[in-house]
Amino acid sequence: MPLLVTLKEHTELLAKQKAGGGTIDLSLDLDQSKTTVTAKTDCWSVGDIDYPYLEVCKDNTVYQWDDGEFAPVARFTKSLIKLVPTSWGPPTFQIDGIKMLPTAHTCPYADAERKVGLIAPRGKVILDTCGGLGYFAAWCLKGDAKKIVSTEKNPDVLWLREVNPWSPKAGGRLDLRQGDISLDIVKMASASFDAALHDPPRFGIAGELYSQVFYDHLARVLKPKGVLFHYTGSPNKLTSGRDVPNEVSQRLRRAGFTTRLEGDGVFASK
């Protein structure tokens, strides 16, 4: 795994350096483990490998040691895609400055655990429509799902997964595919999944993933009694009074589901 540093670790390193140096236990993998690091006058080291102190270390940025230097874990192709640290350990990510996972009041990894628990993954074949950093898939694997088909449209988000130590690796029970689920679901066989997890970007970015056509396909690819958790959040509720969760519920019911509001989304069963 890559060596990762955030402002938190760099601040601790500088404090140790200022105090005269010596060893300190730090996480270099976003709080998955601890490593003994030696702070020296002009650098810090892990074992016999030296690393420079960052000249600039910004908040809300994860830095990766790559090709002899520390660089932000970010890419810009069509959009700026960036891995963002959290106080919880497991990171979130941003697309053009918009945070993709909730972090203000809960750990995004623990939040995924709760939502995956709603579909009871053990022994099931699961469709994960918008894979993101893969936290849904990780908990499906931990929950002994039989198979997870996870799709992600953005290749830069898939690159973030390669860097993020909290993201599960593809292979085995996890079939990770790059593709647009709004197009790919049309080709998927009917009644081929026991459950689905749908965590789309907000409506203004990906309205097709909230459409009646898409929900009809979700119903088609799920087996009888199949279940679904659909994250909605409550966008525009304060500014326009729009009730996205209930709008989603109505469309899902037209597709043949029974629904109930569940936290920040909708739980549905076929």
C-alpha positions in Angstrom: 0.0 0.0 0.0 1.2 3.6 -0.6 2.5 5.7 2.2 -0.1 8.4 3.1 0.3 11.5 5.2 -2.3 14.1 6.2 -2.0 17.4 8.1 -2.6 15.5 11.4 0.5 13.3 11.0 2.6 16.0 9.6 1.8 18.3 12.6 2.8 15.5 15.0 6.1 15.0 13.1 6.9 18.7 13.2 6.2 18.8 17.0 8.5 15.8 17.5 11.2 17.5 15.4 10.8 20.7 17.4 11.1 18.8 20.7 14.5 17.4 19.6 13.5 14.5 17.5 13.2 10.8 18.3 10.7 8.1 17.5 6.9 8.4 17.4 4.1 6.0 16.4 2.0 7.4 13.5 -0.5 6.1 11.0 0.8 6.2 7.5 -2.3 4.5 6.1 -5.3 6.7 7.2 -5.6 5.1 10.7 -5.6 1.4 9.6 -2.4 0.8 11.6 0.5 2.4 13.4 4.2 2.6 12.2 7.2 3.7 14.2 8.7 6.8 12.6 11.9 8.7 13.6 11.8 12.5 13.4 15.2 14.0 12.6 16.4 17.5 12.0 16.0 17.7 8.2 13.8 14.6 7.5 11.9 11.7 9.0 12.4 8.0 8.4 10.7 4.7 8.5 13.4 2.0 8.9 16.3 3.1 6.8 14.2 5.1 4.3 14.2 8.9 4.7 11.3 11.2 3.7 11.2 15.0 3.6 9.0 17.2 5.7 6.3 18.7 3.4 7.0 22.3 2.5 3.2 22.8 2.3 0.7 20.5 4.0 -2.9 21.5 3.5 -5.9 20.5 5.5 -8.5 18.3 3.7 -5.7 16.7 1.6 -4.2 13.3 1.6 -0.6 13.2 0.4 0.9 10.1 -1.2 4.6 9.3 -1.5 5.1 8.7 -5.2 8.2 8.9 -7.4 10.3 10.6 -4.8 7.9 13.2 -3.6 4.7 13.8 -1.7 1.8 14.7 -3.9 -1.9 15.2 -3.2 -4.1 12.2 -4.0 -6.1 14.0 -6.6 -6.6 14.0 -10.4 -8.1 16.4 -12.8 -9.5 15.2 -16.1 -13.1 16.3 -16.7 -13.5 17.1 -12.9 -11.2 17.5 -9.9 -11.4 14.2 -8.0 -9.7 14.2 -4.6 -9.3 11.9 -1.6 -10.2 13.8 1.5 -9.2 12.8 5.1 -11.7 12.7 7.9 -11.5 12.7 11.7 -12.8 9.2 11.6 -9.9 7.6 9.7 -11.6 6.3 6.6 -11.6 9.1 4.0 -14.3 10.5 1.8 -13.8 12.0 -1.6 -14.8 15.1 -3.5 -15.8 15.8 -7.1 -15.2 19.5 -7.9 -15.3 20.3 -4.2 -18.6 18.5 -3.6 -18.2 15.9 -0.8 -19.6 12.5 -1.9 -20.0 10.8 1.5 -21.4 12.0 4.8 -18.7 12.8 7.4 -20.1 15.5 9.7 -21.8 13.3 12.2 -20.7 9.8 11.3 -17.8 7.8 9.9 -18.4 7.1 6.2 -17.2 3.5 6.7 -19.5 2.9 9.7 -22.3 4.6 7.8 -21.9 2.1 5.0 -22.0 -0.8 7.5 -25.4 0.3 8.8 -26.8 0.7 5.3 -25.5 -2.7 4.1 -27.0 -4.3 7.2 -30.4 -3.3 5.9 -30.2 -5.6 2.9 -28.7 -8.6 5.0 -26.0 -9.5 2.5 -25.2 -13.1 3.7 -25.4 -15.5 0.8 -26.8 -13.0 -1.6 -25.8 -11.8 -5.1 -25.7 -8.0 -4.8 -25.7 -5.1 -7.3 -23.8 -2.1 -6.1 -24.7 0.5 -8.7 -22.4 3.4 -7.9 -19.3 1.9 -6.3 -17.4 5.1 -5.3 -14.7 4.2 -2.8 -16.2 0.7 -2.3 -17.4 1.0 1.3 -20.7 -0.7 0.5 -18.8 -3.5 -1.3 -16.4 -3.9 1.7 -19.2 -4.5 4.1 -21.0 -6.8 1.7 -17.7 -8.9 1.7 -17.5 -8.8 5.5 -21.2 -9.8 5.6 -20.5 -12.9 3.5 -22.3 -11.9 0.4 -22.0 -14.6 -2.3 -21.1 -12.1 -5.0 -21.0 -8.3 -5.5 -21.3 -6.7 -8.9 -20.1 -3.1 -8.4 -20.0 -0.5 -11.1 -18.3 2.9 -11.1 -18.5 5.3 -14.0 -15.5 7.5 -13.3 -12.0 6.0 -13.9 -10.4 8.6 -11.6 -12.6 7.4 -8.7 -11.4 3.8 -9.5 -7.8 5.2 -9.2 -8.7 6.7 -5.7 -9.7 3.1 -4.7 -6.3 1.8 -5.6 -4.7 4.4 -3.3 -7.2 4.2 -0.4 -6.4 1.5 2.1 -10.0 1.3 3.2 -11.2 0.3 -0.3 -11.6 -3.4 -1.1 -9.6 -4.9 -3.9 -11.4 -6.3 -7.0 -11.4 -10.0 -7.6 -12.9 -13.1 -6.0 -16.4 -12.3 -4.9 -16.1 -8.6 -5.9 -16.7 -8.0 -9.6 -15.7 -4.4 -10.0 -16.6 -2.8 -13.4 -16.0 0.6 -14.9 -19.2 1.7 -16.6 -22.3 3.8 -16.6 -24.9 1.8 -14.7 -27.8 3.7 -16.4 -26.7 2.0 -19.6 -25.2 -1.2 -18.3 -28.3 -2.2 -16.3 -30.3 -2.5 -19.6 -28.1 -5.5 -20.6 -28.3 -7.2 -17.2 -30.4 -10.4 -16.9 -33.8 -10.2 -15.3 -34.0 -11.6 -11.7 -30.2 -11.9 -11.4 -29.7 -10.2 -8.1 -31.0 -10.8 -4.6 -30.4 -7.2 -3.4 -29.2 -3.8 -4.6 -27.4 -0.8 -3.1 -28.0 2.5 -4.9 -25.9 5.5 -3.9 -26.1 7.9 -6.8 -24.6 11.4 -7.1 -27.1 14.2 -6.4 -30.0 14.6 -8.8 -28.6 17.7 -10.5 -25.5 15.7 -11.6 -27.1 12.3 -12.4 -30.8 12.7 -12.9 -31.0 9.6 -15.0 -30.3 7.5 -11.9 -33.5 8.8 -10.3 -35.7 8.2 -13.3 -38.7 5.9 -13.6 -36.9 4.0 -16.4 -33.9 3.3 -14.2 -36.2 2.2 -11.3 -38.1 -0.1 -13.6 -34.8 -1.8 -14.6 -33.8 -2.1 -10.9 -37.1 -3.9 -10.3 -36.5 -6.1 -13.3 -33.0 -7.3 -12.4 -34.0 -8.1 -8.8 -35.5 -11.4 -7.9 -39.0 -11.6 -6.3 -38.7 -10.5 -2.7 -35.4 -8.7 -3.6 -34.5 -5.7 -1.5 -32.9 -2.3 -2.2 -31.4 0.5 -0.2 -31.4 3.8 -2.1 -29.5 6.8 -0.6 -31.2 10.0 -1.3 -30.2 12.6 1.3 -32.5 15.6 1.5 -31.1 18.0 -1.1 -32.9 21.3 -1.6 -35.3 20.6 1.2 -34.5 23.9 3.1 -34.2 26.1 0.0 -37.1 24.9 -2.2 -39.1 22.5 0.0 -38.4 19.6 -2.4 -38.9 16.2 -0.9 -36.6 13.9 -2.8 -37.0 10.8 -0.5 -40.8 10.8 -1.1 -40.4 11.5 -4.8 -38.1 8.5 -5.0 -40.5 6.4 -3.0 -43.3 7.2 -5.4 -41.3 6.1 -8.5 -40.1 3.0 -6.8 -43.7 2.0 -5.9 -44.6 2.5 -9.6 -41.8 0.1 -10.4 -43.4 -2.5 -8.1 -41.6 -2.0 -4.8 -43.0 -1.4 -1.4 -41.1 1.3 0.4 -40.3 3.0 3.7 -38.1 6.0 4.5 -35.0 4.8 6.3 -32.5 7.3 7.7 -31.1 9.3 4.8 -32.6 7.1 2.1 -35.3 4.7 1.1 -35.6 1.0 1.8 -37.6 -1.0 -0.8 -38.6 -4.6 -1.3 -40.0 -6.1 -4.5 
